Amino acid sequence: MDTPLSTIAVVGLGTMGSGIADILARAGREVVGIDISEDAATHAVTALEASTARAVARGRVTEEERQRTLARFRTSCDLRAAADADLVIEVVPESYETKQEVFRALDGIVRPGTILATGTNALSVTRLAADSAHPERVLGLHFFTPVQAMKLVEVVSSVLTDPRAVDAVTRLAQELGKEPVAVGDRPGFVADGLLFGYLNQAAAMYEAQYASREDIDAAMKLGCGLPMGPLALLDLIGIDTARTVLDAMYAASHDRLHAPAPILKQLSEAGLTGRKAGRGFYTYEGPDSAVTVPDALTPGAAGTAGAGREVRSVGVAGSGTMASGIAEVFAKAGYDVVLAARSQEKADTAKARIAKSLARSVDKGRMTGEARDETLARISPAGALDAFADVDLAVEAVAEDLEIKQELFARLDKICKPGAVLATTTSSLPVIACARATGRPQDVIGMHFFNPAPAMKLVEIVRTVLTADDVHATVRAVTTKIRKHPVDCGDRAGFIVNALLFPYLNNAVKMVQEHYATLDDIDTAMKLGGGYPMGPFELLDVVGLDVSLAIEKVLHREFRDPGLAPAPLLEHLVAAGCLGRKTGRGFREYARR
């Protein structure tokens, strides 16, 4: 175990195995790729030839360096080709029987000091090690796909693992340009332990026909800054693989959030396993293609929603950051905007905030001074809601308190003209409760903007069971005109984004609470392994722990799932006044301004 890891065997040359072989050969290691399928071995060589050719074309390596890399990679269909390896990495299918068969065979082939690493992301490393003749040399080495691009590697120890083996593979990961994170042995480890619960909930949301696959994916990309939507990611990972991971997680946790959504079983057993099969949640040009093609579930052309109502003027109620941001968005798009607050002074302050925002856009070259002046001229600050008498669309952006919103909607019902659309920007409260405070619930709808409104492209459009079709069509058309992306969802807690985001954040808190991993390791794992722009604890501190707790309580109350109960650690921090960046301390401490 103390010798350099110069020769490395990769057992299993699927997408993951080929990617691991690629980065090892490029890093100067002698690599033996082993697969029972000659086609898989040939495909791995072809993939390395193609990737290195692209590197030459981009000027990253010379042709001579490319040829040396190709010479370092050889393939075999015989496991005995691993005899001289210092490290063997198996990435065969996620099955105890298959992996144990490989490890038992390797015990009789490799040297006693050779390290054996499993690439599992779901199965017990301890169980695999215990079945080996030398359990101390067995560990987990979990890469993420695409291997060449993803920086995270989880190094998984069992209670039997020799620390020298951990040190050796950790150094290797660093030499490969990866970020190794040390974790204990439990299904899913850190990144997949958080990621797959979220993916499972997205699949269940789609199966319940709450939202379309396109809207679920768009919501999470635009609302959370993720590189892929959850259903597209399931197709990339493999729906059968996801089901296996979730089965293992559920067996360990008995958390209903980990119980695989029935649609995962249905698709898997039908052979619709995602990109590799050419069809999963989406349909692709062919097996292993990343290009989607229209199918029976693809939304029809724009304009099929029916005719809406004419909107020339918009009223925005509120004086906070969200209200001023929404008013700015509408004014930029050419609408006349009435910005109403509880006093004329507050309304003027809100308009001044918009002026500063527009000035920054001018300074950055995003708009002209003339456009800024025209935008500001369209905004009329008012100290009372009475100014909404002639608006075609009224948007409330006041405090997230149901009584306050209901009182405001009752007043809008009396003030706004017949036919005006009334919209709430609530992120967690029932839209129907606002609608029932009026005598025209058919005119009420949700328009959930994301903060900061001028920058964030997503708007969740929330229909109640009473919302009129032409009101829905109106708001979709308006959302498109203000250059936002509309997604449709029903009136239930969390809508799309918060219903998927906050259970993931809550599970991250539980992971720390159980001392499984540190804040830093979890944040690193989700940024590097999941492509998240912020780690869960960075995001919780930005959102505010009190706000996060309130949303999680709403979700728990609505769905009554024990797995959605807020983590006690989150409740304790809120009770202590540690609310995140705004108080200078949350999960981390911040310098006071």
N, C-alpha and C positions, 0 to 999 in steps of 0.2 A: 504493500500500500504506500510505501514511501518513495517508490520509483516514479519518475515522470510518466504522465499518461500520453505516451507517444503513439501507440497503436490502439485504435479504438474500433470495436466491432459494433455495428448497428443492426439489430435483428428486427426485421419488419420494415419493408421499403414502400410503405404507403406514403401519403402526403407528408405526415409528420416525420417518418423515418428518412425519407428522401431529403427533407429540409435540414434535418440534423446532420446527415452525411455531408450535405453541401457546405454548411458553415464549418464543419470540422476539417474538411479537405482544404478549404480556402485558408484556414488558420494554420496550415502546415502539418496537420496530423496525418498519419497513415490510416486510412479508413477501409474497413472491410464491410461491405453491405451484404447482408444475408437475408434471403427470402425464399420460401419454398416455391414461389412462382417465378419462372424465368421472365415472364412478361413484366412483372413488377421490377425485377432487377434491371431489365433493359430500359424500362421507363425511368428509373432513378438515374442511370447513366445519361440518358437523353436530357433529363431535366438539368443535370449539372452542366452538360455541354451547352445547353441553351442559356442558363443563367450566367455562366462565365463568358459566353459570347456577348451577352448584353453588357457585361462589365467592361469588356474590351471596347465595345462600340461607344461607351460613355467615358472612356479614358480613365477608368478606375484601376485597371491592371493592363499589363502588356500581354501580347500574344504568347510570349515566352513564359510568363508567369501563369497564364491560363493553362498551357500545356503541362507545366509542372503540377498544377492542381489536379488536372485530369489523371495524371500518372499516379497520383497518391490514392486514387479511388479504384478499388476493384470489387467485384461482386461474386457471390457464390450462392448456390442453393443448398449447401451443406453446412450445418451448424459447426462442424469440426474446423471450418475456416477461421473460427474465433480462438483457436488454440493459443496463439501468441499474443492475444490482446491484453493490454494493461487494464482496459475498461470495456465492459460490454453494456450497451444501452438497448434494452428491449422495448419495442413499441408495437407489439403484436396486439390483436383485438382484445378489448376489455372483457376478459373472461378469466376467472381464477384457474380453471382447468388448463386453458391454453398457456397462460403465463407460467403456471407451476410446471407444466411439461417442459417448457423452455429452460427454466432454472434447474430442474433436475438433470436435464441433459448437459447443461453447461457445467454442473458440478463434476462431471466425469471428463470434461474436455479442457477447461482452463486451469491455469496455475492457482494454487491456494491463495496467493496474494492479489489475484485479479479482482477488481471491484465489479460488482454486478448491480446495475441500476435499472429500475423499472420506470417506464415513462407513464405509468398509470396516472389518471387524474381522479379516479374514483375508488379503486380497490385498496384494501389494507396492505400497506407495505410490511407491517409486522407479520401478517398471516403468510405473505409470500416468503419473508425471511425465515420464519420458523420452519418452513418446509424445505429449506435449503441445508446442505451439509455444512455450510459456513455462514450462518446467519449474520455474523458480525460484519461481513463485507457487502451486505445487501442494503440498498437505500433507494430512495425515490429521486428522480431527476426529471421534473415536469417542465417541459418547454411549452411554448404557446405558438399557435399557428396564426399567420405565416412565420415560420421559425426565423427566416432571414431578417424580418422586420421587427418582431416583438422582442423587447429587451429583457423581459422577466424570465427568470428560471427559479422555480421553487425546489429547494433542496430539502428532501423529506427524510427525517431520521426516525427509526423505530427505537424502542428501548434496548434493542440488541446491537445497534449499529456502532461500529468502531469510530470514534471521533476522527481518526486519521483519514478514514475514507471520506468523511464529510469535508474535511479540510482540502483533500485532493480534488474533489469534484467542484468545490467552491472556487478554488484557484482556476480550474479549467474554465468554468463559466465566466469568470472575470477576464481571462485571456481571450475568450471568444467575444468580448465586448458586451456581455450580458450583465444584468443586475441580479445576483443571487439573493434570495430571501430564504432564511432557515425557518422551517415550520415543522410542527409535530404531525404525527400520523393520524389523520381522521379524514373521512370521505370529503372530497372537494378541496381539501387544504384551505388556503386563504381565498385566492382569486375565484376559483370555480365554486367554492363554498358559498360565496356571495352572489356570483354571477348566475349560477344555474337556478337559484330560487327565483330570481327576477325573470329569467327566460321562461321558467315554468308558469309564472303568473301571467306573462304576456300571452303564452299559448292558451291558457285557460280563458283569458279575456276575449281572445279571438274566437275560441270554441263556443263561448256563450253569445256570440254575435253582438257583443257590446259595441265593437268598432271594427272597421275593416282592417285587413292586414296592412294596407298602404297607410292608413291613418295612424295605426299603432306605431309603425316604424318611423313615420315622419315625425310624430309627436316626440318620440324619445331622441331622435337625432336633433331636431330643432329646439326642443325644450330643455335638453340636458347636454347638448354638444357632443353626443356620442358619434363615433365614426360609422356605426351601422345600427339599424333598428333591430329589436330582439328577434323577430321572426326571420329576417334575412340572416341574422347571425346563427340561428338554429339550423338553417339550411346549410350554412357554411361549415359549422361544426359537425353536422350529421345528426339527424333526428334520432337515429338509433343509438348513437353515442350519448346524446343528451339523456335519453331514457335510461340508459345504463347508469350514468352518473347519478341521476335523481333517485333511482332505485336504491343505490348504495347509500346516498345521503339520508333517504327516508328510513332505511333499515337502522341507521345509527341514531337519528334524531327523533323519529316518530312525529315530526313536525308536518302538519298537513300541507304547508307551503312547499314541501319537498316531495309530496306524493305526485308522481308524474301525471300531468293532465291526460285524460283519456285520448285526446287527439294525437298525442305522441305515440301511443301504442297503435292506434289505428293507422297512422301514416307509416310507421315502422313495419308493421306486419303486411302492409300493402306494397312494401318495397319502395315507397316514396320517401326516401331518406334524406333528401336535400340535393344540393348541387351535384354530389357524386353520382346520383341516380338520374339527374336531369329534371327532377321534380320533387318538391316538398311542399312548403307553404306557398311557394311560387313555382312557376314553370320556367325552365331554362332552355336555351338553344339546343343543348345536348348534355350528356353526362360530363361532369367536371367543368362545365361552362359557367362563367360568372354573369353571363348576359341573360336577363329575363326577357320573356316573350309574353305577349298578351294571352290570356286564357279566359275561361268562362267567368272568373271572378274579378277580372280587371275592370275598374270603373269605366263607365261610358264617357263619351265626350262631354266637355263642359256645356252647360246650358240645359241639361236634362232635368235639373232640379225644379223647373217651372219659373214663372215670372214672379218677380218680387215687387216691392213698393219703391217708389222714388224717394231717394234720400239726397237732399241738398244741404241741409244744415244738421249739425250734431251738437247735443248738449253733453257736457262731461261734468258730473257732480263729484266734488272732492277737491282738496288742495294739497295733497301729499305728492310724493315722488311719482307714484303710479298714475294718479290723475293728470298731473302735468305732462307726463310722458305720453299718455294716450291722447291728450289734446294736441300735443305737438305732432303726433303721427297723423291725425285726421287733418290738421291744418296743412301739413306738408303735401297731402294728397289732394288739396284743393277744396276741402269742405270748409264752410263757415262754421266756426266753433264758438259756442257759449260755454265758458268755464265758470261754473258756479261754486262758491264756497259759502261757509257760514257767515262770512263778513266780507265787505268789499276789500278790506285790507289783506285778508288771506287770499282772496282771488287775485289781487294785484301781485302779491308775493309769488304766487304760483306762475303767473305770466312772466314775471321777472326771471324765474328759474328756467322757463322755456327759452327766454332771450339769451341766457348764458349758454344753454345747450346749443342753440343755433349758432351763436358766436364761435363756439369751439368747432362746429362743423365748417364754418367759413375759414377759420384759421388752418384747418387741416385740408382745405381744398375740396371738401365734399359738396359744398353748395356755394353759390355766389352771394354777394352782399344783397343784390336785388331780390333773389329768391328768399333770403332771410327776411327782408323787410315785408315782402308780400305775404309770407307765412304768418308773421306776427300780426299783420293788419287783419288777418282773418279771425283772430282770436279776440273775443270780447269778454273780459272778466266781469263777473256779476256777484253781488253779495247776497243773492237770494235765488231760490229755485223758480220763482215766478218768471224769470227770464227764459225758461224752457217752454213757454206757451206755444211757440211756433216751430220748435225743432221737429225734425222727422225721425230722429233717432236719439234717445236719451241713454247715456251710459253712466252707471253709478260706479264710483271707485272710492267708496268711503271705508270706514273701519270694518274689519272682518268680524262683525257682531250681528247676529241674526235680528235682534230687536231693532237695532239702528237701521239695518237695511229694510226691514219690513215697514218701519215708520216712513222711510224715504220713499219707498214704492207707493205707499198709500197717498203720499203727497203728490208724487208724479202722476198718479191716476187722476187726480183732480185738476192738475195744472196742464198736462200735455194734451194736445189736440187729439181728436179721434183718429185712429189709424197710425199714430206714432208708435214706433217700436221701442220697447223698454228693455234694456239689457243690464245685467249684473256682471261684474268682473270677479265675483267670488271664486276662490280657489278650492273651497272645501265645504261650503254650506249648501243646503238644498235649494236649487233654483225655484222649485215648485212652491216653497214656502214664501219666497218673494212674490211669485206670481199670484198666490192666493190672497196677498195683502191688497190686491187691486180688484177692480170689477171687470178687468179685461185680461185674464190670464193667458188668453190665446196670443196676446201681443208681447209676452215676456219670454226672454231667452237669455242664455248665458253666453258671455264673450270673455273667456278667460285669457287675458294678455299675460305675458311673462316679463319679468323685470330684468333689465331696463327695457321698457316698451319700445323706445325708438330703435333699439338694436336687435331685440329678439324677434324672430320671424314667425313664431308659432302663435296661433290663436285657437283655443279649444272652443268649439261652438256646441253649446249644451242645450239640447231640446228637452223640454218636459213632455209629459203625455198630453198636455193641453196646447202646446205651441202650434200655431197655425203654419201650414206649409209655406205660405207666401212670406211669413216672418223669417222662417229658416232660410228661404231663398234670398231674401233681402240681405240678411247678415252675411251669408256666404259671398254674395256679390260685393258687398262693401269691404269685407275683409280682403278680398282679392284686389280691389281698387286701392287700398292703402298699402299694398305690396307686402301683405302678410300671407302665411300659408294656413288655410283653414282645415281643421280636422273635426269630424263630427263625433259626438259621443252622447250617451244618455245621462240623465240626471241622477248620478249616484256618487257617493263620496270619493273624492280624489280624481274623478274623471279619468283620463288616461295617465298623464304624467305622474301626478302625485300618488296615484294608486299603485304604480309600479316602482316609483323612486323611493318612497319613504319606508316601505318594508325592507328594502335593501339597506337603507341607512340604519334602520333599527337592528337588523341582523349584524351589521358591522359593530354596533355598540355592544351587542351580546357577546360577540367574539372577544372583545377587549375585556368585558366584564368577567368572562370565563378564563381569562389569562392565557388564551390560546396564542395570541399574537399581539404585537405592540401597535400603537397608533401609527407609527412611522412605517412599519412593515406592511400594514394593511393599506395605507394610503399609496405606498409605492407599488404594491401588488395590483391595485385596481387601476392605477394610471398606466403602468407598464404592461400589465397582463390583460386588462379589459379595455384599454384605450379611453378611459374616462379623463376629461380635462382636469378634474380635481378629485382627490381622494375623498372618501366618505366623511372623514373627520374635518378636513378642510372645508367641505361643503356645509356640514352641519354648523360649524362656527360662523360661516358667512350668512346662512339662512337665519340663524338664531335658534338656540336650543329650545326656547319657549315656543316659538312658531312651529318647530319640528314636532315637539311633544303634542301640541294642540292638534296638528294634522293626524298624527298617529292615533291619538285618542278618538278622533272622528272616524278613522278607518276601522279601528277596533270595534267601536260602537255600531257601525253600519254592517260590517260583515260577521261580527261575533266569532271570529276565528282566534283561538288562543295564541296562535303564532304571530298575530298582529298586536298583541298586548305590548305597550311601550316597555322598553328595557328599564329595569329599576335604576340602573346607573344614570340614564338620561333624566329620569324623574328626580333623582337626588341632586344632580347638577343644577337643574332648574330651581329646585327648592332652595339651593344655596345661593341663588342669584348669579350663577356662572352661565351666562346666556350666549357666550361667543364673543366675536370681535366687538360688538357694540358695548359690552361691559368690560372688555379687556381680558376676560378669561372665560373659556369654555372648556373644550377638551385640551386646548393649549392656552398658553398665556401670550398676551399681545402688549406691545408698548402703547401706553396711553398717549393720545394726541393732545 
